[in-house]
Amino acid sequence: VHGNAVFNLENILTHGVFEFKGNFTQSRNNFFWTSFSDTYAPLGTHRSVFNGTETQLITLNRPQSSYFWLFELQNPAGVEVIGHAQIKGHAKFIEGGFSGQLTLSGEATVENQVWPGDLNIHANFSLIENIHIQGNLNVLQGTLSLSSYFMAIDGNVTVSAGTLSIQSGNLEIDGNFISTNSTGTLLMTEELGHVLVHGFFQTQSLNTLTNGTLEVKGNFTQLRNTIYASGRPTFNATENHTLVLSGETDQTVSFQNPTDSYFKHLVLNNTSNIHFSTQANAGGRVSFPQVNFTGSLGLIFDGFADAGVWSGNLTM
C-alpha cells in the first residue's frame, strides 16, 4: 500500500505480507450488529511491514482486540503510535525507531532480544526468552511475568497498575523502581526470583513479598497507599523474602508506616553507610557483612541478628 491504509472490516489474516508506506488506521466496524472490534487481528505467518520514507502514523482504535502479529519496521524515519498498539507474535526492527506506546503482549518475542525504546505493558505478557529494554518499563495494565528469564532495563521501572510478577526470573534495573499510589503490585513469591535496582526503590502500592531477593543500591522509601483504607502495609515482607542494601555510597531508608510495613530478612552490605531516617523493623534475620549504619533498626516477630557490631539504635 503506497498510500494510507484503513481497516474497518472483519478480515482473515493468517499468511502473506502487508507492506505499508503510508499511515495505518484500524477502526471498529459498526455496520454489523455485532460491531467487530478485531478488524486487524493477524495470526500464523502474517507479516505487517512498515517501510515508508517519512514518519508513519499507527492508530488502533480498538487495541485490546486488534493488534499486529509479525511486525517489521524498515523505515529510517520511524513510526509514531497514536494511543497504543500491541505486538503478539514477533517484532523485528531493521531500520528506524518508534515513538508512542508500541508494546508486547501474549508470548511475543523480539529480534535479537532487544527492544529499542520504552516498553509500556497494557495486557498480559509472559517472557519466553531473555529481553533487553533500551528505555523505561511501565506496567499499566495486565500482568508482566518473567517466568525464569532475565529482563534488563536501561531506564526506570514504574508500576502504576497491573502486576509485575518476578517468578523465578531476574530483573536488573539501571535506574529507579517506583510503584505508585495505585492498584499496581510487585509480586515476589519464588525463591529464585531476583530484582537488582541500581537507583532508588520507592513503594506506595500493596505488594506480595514472600520469597526471592530484592537488592537496592540507592535509597529505599516506603509510603502509604491512599487508595485503600488499609493502605499502610506497602512493604510487609514475609516468609523467606530478603532485602539487600548494597550501595557504594550513603543510602537512606525511610518508612512512613513502620508498624505495618517491614523487612523480613535484611542484609546490610553497603561499603559506605546506611542511615535509617525513621524507625525500620525486620522480622527475620539481619546480617551485616558491612557494619556501618546509623538510625533506629528494630527486631520484631521472630527477628534475630548475626553476631557482630550493631552500630545504630536497637528497638525490640
Solvent accessible surface area in square Angstrom, and as a share of the most:
residue,aa,sasa,rsa
1,V,72,0.42
2,H,158,0.71
3,G,41,0.39
4,N,102,0.52
5,A,9,0.07
6,V,98,0.57
7,F,21,0.09
8,N,68,0.35
9,L,106,0.53
10,E,99,0.44
11,N,51,0.26
12,I,156,0.79
13,L,26,0.13
14,T,57,0.33
15,H,135,0.60
16,G,44,0.42
17,V,73,0.42
18,F,60,0.25
19,E,80,0.36
20,F,1,0.00
21,K,78,0.33
22,G,14,0.13
23,N,47,0.24
24,F,1,0.00
25,T,41,0.24
26,Q,0,0.00
27,S,27,0.17
28,R,92,0.33
29,N,7,0.04
30,N,117,0.60
31,F,176,0.73
32,F,93,0.39
33,W,232,0.82
34,T,67,0.39
35,S,26,0.17
36,F,47,0.20
37,S,28,0.18
38,D,61,0.31
39,T,0,0.00
40,Y,0,0.00
41,A,27,0.21
42,P,0,0.00
43,L,86,0.43
44,G,42,0.41
45,T,81,0.47
46,H,5,0.02
47,R,84,0.31
48,S,0,0.00
49,V,5,0.03
50,F,0,0.00
51,N,26,0.13
52,G,3,0.03
53,T,119,0.69
54,E,137,0.61
55,T,73,0.42
56,Q,2,0.01
57,L,67,0.33
58,I,0,0.00
59,T,30,0.17
60,L,7,0.04
61,N,68,0.35
62,R,83,0.30
63,P,15,0.09
64,Q,124,0.55
65,S,38,0.25
66,S,0,0.00
67,Y,21,0.08
68,F,0,0.00
69,W,65,0.23
70,L,43,0.21
71,F,1,0.00
72,E,15,0.07
73,L,0,0.00
74,Q,59,0.26
75,N,0,0.00
76,P,85,0.54
77,A,47,0.36
78,G,4,0.04
79,V,3,0.02
80,E,66,0.30
81,V,7,0.04
82,I,76,0.39
83,G,55,0.52
84,H,21,0.09
85,A,0,0.00
86,Q,5,0.02
87,I,0,0.00
88,K,59,0.25
89,G,12,0.12
90,H,52,0.23
91,A,0,0.00
92,K,68,0.29
93,F,42,0.17
94,I,93,0.47
95,E,86,0.39
96,G,29,0.28
97,G,35,0.33
98,F,32,0.13
99,S,59,0.38
100,G,42,0.40
101,Q,60,0.27
102,L,0,0.00
103,T,1,0.00
104,L,0,0.00
105,S,2,0.01
106,G,34,0.33
107,E,107,0.48
108,A,4,0.03
109,T,26,0.15
110,V,4,0.02
111,E,65,0.29
112,N,128,0.66
113,Q,72,0.32
114,V,48,0.28
115,W,0,0.00
116,P,46,0.29
117,G,17,0.16
118,D,56,0.29
119,L,0,0.00
120,N,11,0.06
121,I,0,0.00
122,H,27,0.12
123,A,30,0.23
124,N,101,0.52
125,F,2,0.01
126,S,38,0.25
127,L,6,0.03
128,I,78,0.40
129,E,47,0.21
130,N,65,0.33
131,I,11,0.06
132,H,61,0.27
133,I,0,0.00
134,Q,88,0.39
135,G,14,0.14
136,N,51,0.26
137,L,0,0.00
138,N,35,0.18
139,V,0,0.00
140,L,48,0.24
141,Q,90,0.40
142,G,29,0.28
143,T,45,0.26
144,L,0,0.00
145,S,18,0.11
146,L,0,0.00
147,S,41,0.27
148,S,73,0.47
149,Y,73,0.28
150,F,78,0.33
151,M,0,0.00
152,A,21,0.16
153,I,2,0.01
154,D,62,0.32
155,G,17,0.16
156,N,54,0.28
157,V,0,0.00
158,T,32,0.19
159,V,0,0.00
160,S,36,0.23
161,A,26,0.20
162,G,21,0.20
163,T,30,0.17
164,L,0,0.00
165,S,9,0.06
166,I,0,0.00
167,Q,56,0.25
168,S,28,0.18
169,G,0,0.00
170,N,58,0.30
171,L,2,0.01
172,E,54,0.24
173,I,0,0.00
174,D,78,0.41
175,G,15,0.15
176,N,33,0.17
177,F,1,0.00
178,I,45,0.23
179,S,0,0.00
180,T,40,0.23
181,N,58,0.30
182,S,10,0.06
183,T,79,0.46
184,G,1,0.01
185,T,28,0.16
186,L,1,0.01
187,L,51,0.25
188,M,2,0.01
189,T,57,0.33
190,E,71,0.32
191,E,139,0.62
192,L,132,0.66
193,G,3,0.02
194,H,51,0.23
195,V,1,0.01
196,L,28,0.14
197,V,0,0.00
198,H,69,0.31
199,G,16,0.16
200,F,75,0.31
201,F,0,0.00
202,Q,49,0.22
203,T,0,0.00
204,Q,34,0.15
205,S,0,0.00
206,L,53,0.26
207,N,14,0.07
208,T,56,0.32
209,L,4,0.02
210,T,26,0.15
211,N,26,0.13
212,G,4,0.04
213,T,36,0.21
214,L,0,0.00
215,E,34,0.15
216,V,0,0.00
217,K,57,0.24
218,G,17,0.17
219,N,68,0.35
220,F,0,0.00
221,T,35,0.20
222,Q,1,0.00
223,L,51,0.25
224,R,80,0.29
225,N,0,0.00
226,T,97,0.56
227,I,91,0.46
228,Y,86,0.33
229,A,99,0.77
230,S,75,0.48
231,G,0,0.00
232,R,94,0.34
233,P,39,0.24
234,T,0,0.00
235,F,1,0.00
236,N,47,0.24
237,A,2,0.01
238,T,51,0.30
239,E,105,0.47
240,N,95,0.49
241,H,0,0.00
242,T,26,0.15
243,L,1,0.00
244,V,22,0.13
245,L,0,0.00
246,S,11,0.07
247,G,0,0.00
248,E,136,0.61
249,T,101,0.59
250,D,96,0.50
251,Q,1,0.00
252,T,51,0.30
253,V,0,0.00
254,S,26,0.17
255,F,4,0.02
256,Q,104,0.46
257,N,21,0.11
258,P,32,0.20
259,T,115,0.67
260,D,46,0.24
261,S,0,0.00
262,Y,28,0.11
263,F,0,0.00
264,K,43,0.18
265,H,43,0.19
266,L,0,0.00
267,V,33,0.19
268,L,1,0.00
269,N,54,0.28
270,N,2,0.01
271,T,90,0.52
272,S,38,0.25
273,N,37,0.19
274,I,1,0.00
275,H,76,0.34
276,F,4,0.02
277,S,57,0.37
278,T,53,0.31
279,Q,52,0.23
280,A,0,0.00
281,N,15,0.08
282,A,0,0.00
283,G,1,0.01
284,G,3,0.03
285,R,117,0.43
286,V,0,0.00
287,S,15,0.10
288,F,18,0.07
289,P,83,0.52
290,Q,73,0.32
291,V,58,0.33
292,N,83,0.42
293,F,3,0.01
294,T,62,0.36
295,G,19,0.18
296,S,24,0.15
297,L,0,0.00
298,G,1,0.01
299,L,19,0.10
300,I,43,0.22
301,F,150,0.63
302,D,120,0.62
303,G,17,0.17
304,F,107,0.44
305,A,38,0.30
306,D,42,0.22
307,A,109,0.84
308,G,60,0.58
309,V,97,0.56
310,W,54,0.19
311,S,53,0.34
312,G,19,0.19
313,N,96,0.49
314,L,87,0.43
315,T,55,0.32
316,M,176,0.78
